[in-house]
Amino acid sequence: MASRAELVLRASAVNVDHTLAKYQNDSVLEQAVLYAEKAVTATSAATQTTPPTSATAGVSGDKNV
């Protein structure tokens, strides 16, 4: 189990308010943080895109250069 200071830091990173009364103990807070981290990871993985070809560096001999 993570320390309370680590949980507060991780909660702040994923916008979970660690001061709410609904987190009676560290285990409940940790579950909320894990859930939020999983949601953030899934969202960030889904939004990664490849840059357009106009943004990539040309290579000598490439017909687009």
Backbone hydrogen bonds, N-H to C=O, Kabsch-Sander energy under -0.5 kcal/mol:
donor,donor_aa,acceptor,acceptor_aa,energy
7,L,3,S,-2.3
8,V,4,R,-2.4
9,L,5,A,-2.0
10,R,6,E,-2.7
11,A,7,L,-2.7
12,S,8,V,-2.1
13,A,9,L,-1.6
14,V,10,R,-1.2
15,N,12,S,-1.0
16,V,11,A,-3.0
17,D,15,N,-0.6
18,H,16,V,-1.0
20,L,17,D,-1.3
23,Y,20,L,-1.2
24,Q,22,K,-1.2
29,L,25,N,-1.7
30,E,26,D,-2.8
31,Q,27,S,-2.0
32,A,28,V,-1.9
33,V,29,L,-2.4
34,L,30,E,-2.8
35,Y,31,Q,-2.3
36,A,32,A,-2.2
37,E,33,V,-2.8
38,K,34,L,-2.3
39,A,35,Y,-2.0
40,V,36,A,-2.3
41,T,37,E,-2.5
42,A,38,K,-2.2
43,T,39,A,-2.1
44,S,40,V,-2.7
45,A,41,T,-2.0
46,A,42,A,-1.4
47,T,43,T,-1.1
48,Q,45,A,-0.5
55,A,52,P,-1.9
56,T,53,T,-0.8
62,D,59,V,-2.8
65,V,62,D,-1.7
